[in-house]
Amino acid sequence: MSLLQLQDLAVVFPGRVLFESLSWTIFPGERYGLVGANGAGKTTLLKLLLGQVDASTGTISKARGLVAGYLPQEGITHKGHTLFEEAWRGLPDLPGLQLEMTALRNQLAVSHDDQELAMRLGILEHRWQDLEGYHAEAKVGRVLGGLGFKTEDFGRSVEEFSGGWQMRIALAKLLLLDPDLLMLDEPTNHLDLPALDWLENYLQRFAGSLIIVSHDRFFLDRVVTHIAELDRGRFHLYLGNYTAFEVAREERLAKLEAHAAKVEAERQHIEEFIERFRYKASKARQVQSRIKYLEKLEQIERETQRKKVRFRFPAAPSSGRMVLELKDVSKSYGSREVFSNVDVTLERGEK
């Protein structure tokens, strides 16, 4: 049974067709890399799946009870909690269960013989155990640690963290949510190498379905099993990781070009026959037959190859012997000291 089914979707803006005739079925456990040039419509497609924007035409069918999680490229901030509290809020059901259990225990401390309260608390405690609530704190700590947070950060207010770390907090909450469908828009932008390695390993073990927008081909190679490509309004699906996609795409374009060349040669041959015998009465029936055939002949729009950009930088003029010198340099963000008393000299040619 599919999680999502998209049928003949189109998004049309005044004067521009973003994409059209897009059909896509996503099954449990599939891992897609969503690729395409900037402006191709990748983020718009994710927002369509979330119901944040509407399609111009087409339908989207979702599995009943589908839980989806989405990480945008930027713009998420958190406030009002410590780091650990904010991450804890990402756990499904557990935060609400914890609050209700605490409230019931407080009530039972006052009215010891309330059997109804005691029964309700017992039900919630069984539910807490089924959801592995007693291991949840350790899980939150593992996810935060994997994304680069230190144990001493857990008690800090979320307002203290910069934009890139705010996105890591949002990512941690999504991973703890453990949704059926996880959609990540450029998740590697705010990660250093250790956090990126940890995320790759985590996603490889993730049991749900994935849709990842990323320009990091090496990340996609290690995580995804399919590639979905948006290219100039068209949608193509490929089996395999990004490297396999590049090979398959070139093969598809080569076959398309060969077919287009064959059709064009046939069209040219027919047009030459028509032009040669247009005014010859004995060939009139054959000319008319070929004109009708020509009108029905397949129109093939060639997909031009993507332009490859090449840069060549002229050699820079030689600098002085001393390129950079730092003396007793320190940097802090509020009360948090990043480094202090740094002395660095960098001479020409040093690396």
C-alpha positions as CSV (number, residue, x, y, z in Angstrom):
1,M,0.0,0.0,0.0
2,S,1.4,3.4,-0.9
3,L,2.0,6.3,1.4
4,L,1.4,9.0,-1.2
5,Q,0.0,9.0,-4.7
6,L,0.3,12.0,-7.0
7,Q,-1.7,12.0,-10.2
8,D,-1.2,14.5,-13.1
9,L,-0.1,17.4,-10.8
10,A,0.6,20.8,-12.3
11,V,1.7,24.1,-10.9
12,V,1.2,27.0,-13.2
13,F,2.1,30.6,-12.4
14,P,1.2,33.6,-14.7
15,G,3.4,33.3,-17.7
16,R,5.2,30.1,-16.4
17,V,4.6,26.4,-16.0
18,L,6.6,25.2,-13.1
19,F,5.8,21.6,-13.8
20,E,2.9,19.5,-15.2
21,S,1.7,16.0,-15.8
22,L,3.6,14.9,-12.6
23,S,2.6,11.5,-11.3
24,W,4.5,9.8,-8.5
25,T,3.7,6.9,-6.1
26,I,5.7,6.6,-2.9
27,F,5.8,3.3,-1.0
28,P,6.9,2.6,2.6
29,G,10.7,2.4,3.0
30,E,11.6,4.1,-0.3
31,R,14.3,6.8,-0.2
32,Y,14.2,9.5,-2.8
33,G,16.7,12.2,-3.7
34,L,14.8,15.1,-5.3
35,V,17.1,16.9,-7.7
36,G,16.9,19.6,-10.2
37,A,18.2,23.1,-11.0
38,N,17.5,26.0,-8.7
39,G,14.0,27.2,-9.4
40,A,12.8,23.8,-10.9
41,G,10.1,23.5,-8.2
42,K,11.6,21.1,-5.7
43,T,10.6,23.1,-2.6
44,T,7.2,23.8,-4.1
45,L,6.7,20.1,-4.6
46,L,7.5,19.3,-1.0
47,K,5.0,22.0,0.2
48,L,2.4,20.4,-2.1
49,L,2.9,17.1,-0.4
50,L,2.4,18.9,3.0
51,G,-0.7,20.7,1.9
52,Q,1.0,24.1,2.3
53,V,0.3,25.1,-1.3
54,D,-2.3,24.0,-3.8
55,A,-1.7,22.4,-7.2
56,S,-3.2,24.1,-10.3
57,T,-4.5,20.7,-11.4
58,G,-4.2,17.1,-10.3
59,T,-4.8,15.1,-7.1
60,I,-2.8,13.9,-4.1
61,S,-3.9,10.8,-2.2
62,K,-2.4,10.1,1.3
63,A,-2.5,6.9,3.4
64,R,-4.8,7.2,6.3
65,G,-3.0,8.5,9.5
66,L,0.1,9.4,7.6
67,V,2.6,11.3,9.8
68,A,5.0,13.5,7.7
69,G,7.9,15.6,9.0
70,Y,9.4,18.5,7.0
71,L,12.7,20.4,7.5
72,P,12.8,23.6,5.4
73,Q,16.1,25.1,4.3
74,E,16.1,27.9,6.8
75,G,13.9,30.2,9.0
76,I,13.2,28.0,12.0
77,T,13.7,29.4,15.5
78,H,12.8,28.1,18.9
79,K,12.1,29.8,22.2
80,G,10.9,29.3,25.7
81,H,12.6,26.0,26.6
82,T,16.0,24.5,27.3
83,L,17.6,22.6,24.5
84,F,16.7,19.2,26.0
85,E,13.1,20.3,26.7
86,E,12.7,21.5,23.1
87,A,14.1,18.2,21.6
88,W,11.9,16.2,24.0
89,R,8.9,17.9,22.5
90,G,9.6,16.2,19.2
91,L,8.8,12.7,20.7
92,P,5.4,11.5,19.6
93,D,2.9,11.1,22.4
94,L,5.5,11.0,25.2
95,P,5.5,14.7,26.3
96,G,1.7,14.7,26.6
97,L,1.8,11.4,28.4
98,Q,4.4,12.7,30.8
99,L,2.4,15.8,31.6
100,E,-0.8,13.9,32.3
101,M,1.0,11.3,34.4
102,T,2.6,14.0,36.5
103,A,-0.8,15.7,37.0
104,L,-2.4,12.4,38.1
105,R,0.4,11.7,40.6
106,N,-0.1,15.1,42.1
107,Q,-3.8,14.5,42.4
108,L,-3.3,11.1,44.0
109,A,-0.9,12.6,46.5
110,V,-3.9,14.6,47.8
111,S,-6.7,12.0,47.3
112,H,-5.0,8.6,48.0
113,D,-8.2,6.5,47.6
114,D,-9.4,7.7,44.2
115,Q,-9.6,4.4,42.3
116,E,-10.6,6.1,39.1
117,L,-7.4,8.3,39.1
118,A,-5.2,5.3,40.0
119,M,-6.7,3.2,37.2
120,R,-6.2,6.0,34.7
121,L,-2.5,6.4,35.9
122,G,-2.0,2.7,35.4
123,I,-3.2,2.8,31.9
124,L,-0.9,5.7,31.1
125,E,2.1,4.0,32.7
126,H,1.5,0.9,30.5
127,R,1.3,3.2,27.4
128,W,4.5,4.9,28.5
129,Q,6.2,1.5,28.8
130,D,4.9,0.4,25.4
131,L,6.4,3.6,23.8
132,E,9.8,2.9,25.6
133,G,9.4,6.1,27.6
134,Y,11.9,4.9,30.1
135,H,14.6,5.0,27.4
136,A,13.4,8.2,25.8
137,E,15.8,10.5,27.7
138,A,18.8,8.5,26.5
139,K,17.4,8.6,22.9
140,V,17.1,12.3,23.0
141,G,20.6,12.6,24.3
142,R,22.0,10.4,21.5
143,V,20.3,12.4,18.8
144,L,21.4,15.7,20.2
145,G,24.9,14.4,20.6
146,G,25.0,13.0,17.1
147,L,24.1,16.4,15.7
148,G,27.0,18.1,17.5
149,F,25.4,19.3,20.8
150,K,27.5,18.8,24.0
151,T,26.0,17.5,27.2
152,E,26.6,20.9,28.8
153,D,24.4,22.4,26.1
154,F,21.3,20.5,27.2
155,G,20.3,22.9,29.9
156,R,21.0,26.1,27.8
157,S,18.0,28.1,26.6
158,V,17.3,27.6,22.9
159,E,17.4,31.3,22.3
160,E,21.2,31.2,22.9
161,F,21.8,29.1,19.7
162,S,22.6,30.7,16.3
163,G,20.6,30.1,13.1
164,G,22.6,27.1,12.0
165,W,22.1,25.4,15.4
166,Q,18.4,26.3,15.4
167,M,18.1,24.2,12.3
168,R,19.9,21.3,14.0
169,I,17.4,21.6,16.9
170,A,14.6,21.3,14.3
171,L,16.3,18.3,12.7
172,A,16.7,16.6,16.0
173,K,12.9,17.0,16.8
174,L,12.0,15.6,13.4
175,L,14.3,12.5,13.9
176,L,12.8,12.0,17.3
177,L,9.3,12.3,15.8
178,D,10.2,9.2,13.7
179,P,7.5,10.0,11.0
180,D,6.2,7.7,8.3
181,L,7.6,10.2,5.7
182,L,10.6,12.4,6.4
183,M,11.2,15.3,4.0
184,L,14.5,17.2,4.3
185,D,15.3,20.3,2.2
186,E,19.0,20.8,2.1
187,P,19.7,19.2,5.5
188,T,23.5,19.2,5.1
189,N,23.7,23.0,4.9
190,H,24.1,23.5,8.6
191,L,26.1,20.4,9.5
192,D,29.8,19.9,10.0
193,L,31.5,16.7,8.9
194,P,31.0,14.7,12.1
195,A,27.3,15.6,12.3
196,L,26.9,14.8,8.6
197,D,28.5,11.4,9.0
198,W,26.2,10.7,12.0
199,L,23.1,11.8,10.0
200,E,24.0,9.5,7.1
201,N,24.3,6.5,9.4
202,Y,21.0,7.4,11.1
203,L,19.1,7.8,7.8
204,Q,20.5,4.5,6.5
205,R,18.8,2.8,9.5
206,F,15.6,4.9,9.3
207,A,12.6,2.7,8.7
208,G,10.3,5.3,7.2
209,S,10.3,6.8,3.7
210,L,12.6,9.7,2.8
211,I,12.5,12.6,0.3
212,I,15.7,14.6,0.4
213,V,16.5,17.7,-1.5
214,S,20.3,18.1,-1.6
215,H,23.1,19.4,-3.9
216,D,25.5,17.1,-2.0
217,R,25.8,14.2,-4.5
218,F,28.0,12.2,-2.1
219,F,25.4,12.4,0.7
220,L,22.7,11.3,-1.8
221,D,24.9,8.4,-3.0
222,R,25.1,7.0,0.6
223,V,21.5,7.5,1.6
224,V,18.9,7.3,-1.2
225,T,17.6,4.4,-3.3
226,H,15.8,6.4,-6.0
227,I,16.2,9.7,-7.7
228,A,13.3,12.0,-8.6
229,E,14.3,14.7,-11.1
230,L,12.5,17.9,-12.0
231,D,13.9,19.2,-15.2
232,R,12.3,22.1,-17.1
233,G,8.8,21.2,-16.1
234,R,9.2,17.5,-16.6
235,F,9.4,14.8,-13.9
236,H,11.5,11.7,-14.2
237,L,12.1,8.8,-11.8
238,Y,15.3,6.7,-11.6
239,L,16.2,3.6,-9.6
240,G,19.5,3.8,-7.7
241,N,21.6,6.5,-6.1
242,Y,22.9,9.7,-7.6
243,T,25.8,8.1,-9.5
244,A,23.5,5.6,-11.0
245,F,21.1,8.4,-11.9
246,E,23.8,10.3,-13.8
247,V,24.5,7.2,-16.0
248,A,20.8,6.4,-16.5
249,R,20.0,10.0,-17.4
250,E,22.7,10.2,-20.1
251,E,21.4,6.9,-21.5
252,R,17.8,8.2,-21.6
253,L,18.9,11.4,-23.3
254,A,21.0,9.5,-25.8
255,K,18.0,7.2,-26.7
256,L,15.7,10.3,-27.0
257,E,18.2,12.0,-29.3
258,A,18.5,8.9,-31.5
259,H,14.8,8.6,-31.8
260,A,14.4,12.3,-32.5
261,A,17.0,12.1,-35.2
262,K,15.2,9.1,-36.8
263,V,11.9,11.0,-36.8
264,E,13.5,14.1,-38.2
265,A,15.1,12.2,-41.0
266,E,11.8,10.6,-41.9
267,R,10.1,14.0,-41.8
268,Q,12.7,15.5,-44.1
269,H,12.4,12.5,-46.5
270,I,8.6,13.0,-46.7
271,E,8.9,16.8,-47.1
272,E,11.3,16.3,-50.0
273,F,8.9,13.9,-51.7
274,I,6.0,16.3,-51.3
275,E,8.0,19.2,-52.6
276,R,9.3,17.2,-55.6
277,F,5.9,15.9,-56.7
278,R,3.5,18.5,-55.4
279,Y,2.5,19.7,-58.9
280,K,2.6,16.3,-60.7
281,A,-0.9,15.0,-61.3
282,S,0.1,11.4,-61.4
283,K,1.5,11.7,-57.9
284,A,-1.3,13.7,-56.4
285,R,-2.8,10.8,-54.4
286,Q,0.6,9.9,-52.9
287,V,1.4,13.5,-52.1
288,Q,-1.9,13.9,-50.2
289,S,-1.3,10.7,-48.4
290,R,2.1,11.8,-47.2
291,I,0.8,15.3,-46.2
292,K,-1.7,13.6,-43.9
293,Y,1.0,11.3,-42.6
294,L,3.2,14.3,-41.9
295,E,0.5,16.0,-39.9
296,K,0.3,12.9,-37.7
297,L,4.0,12.4,-37.4
298,E,5.3,12.5,-33.8
299,Q,6.6,15.9,-32.6
300,I,9.6,15.3,-30.4
301,E,11.1,18.1,-28.3
302,R,14.7,17.6,-27.8
303,E,16.1,18.0,-24.3
304,T,19.2,20.1,-24.5
305,Q,22.1,19.0,-22.5
306,R,22.8,21.1,-19.4
307,K,25.5,23.6,-19.9
308,K,28.7,23.0,-18.1
309,V,30.2,26.0,-16.5
310,R,34.0,26.3,-16.5
311,F,36.0,28.9,-14.6
312,R,39.5,30.0,-15.2
313,F,41.0,32.5,-12.8
314,P,44.1,34.5,-13.8
315,A,47.1,34.3,-11.4
316,A,46.8,36.8,-8.6
317,P,49.6,39.3,-8.1
318,S,52.2,38.2,-5.6
319,S,51.5,39.4,-2.0
320,G,54.0,40.6,0.5
321,R,55.9,38.1,2.6
322,M,53.5,38.4,5.5
323,V,50.0,37.5,4.4
324,L,48.2,37.4,7.7
325,E,49.1,38.1,11.3
326,L,46.9,37.8,14.4
327,K,48.1,38.8,17.9
328,D,46.2,38.0,21.1
329,V,42.8,37.7,19.3
330,S,39.7,36.6,21.2
331,K,36.1,36.1,20.3
332,S,33.0,35.7,22.4
333,Y,29.2,35.5,21.9
334,G,27.8,37.1,25.1
335,S,29.2,35.0,27.9
336,R,30.2,32.1,25.7
337,E,33.9,32.3,24.8
338,V,34.8,30.7,21.5
339,F,38.6,31.2,21.6
340,S,41.1,33.6,23.3
341,N,44.7,34.8,23.0
342,V,45.2,33.4,19.5
343,D,48.5,34.2,17.8
344,V,48.8,33.3,14.1
345,T,51.2,34.2,11.3
346,L,50.8,33.1,7.8
347,E,53.5,33.8,5.2
348,R,53.2,33.7,1.4
349,G,53.1,30.1,0.1
350,E,52.3,28.5,3.4
351,K,49.3,26.2,3.6
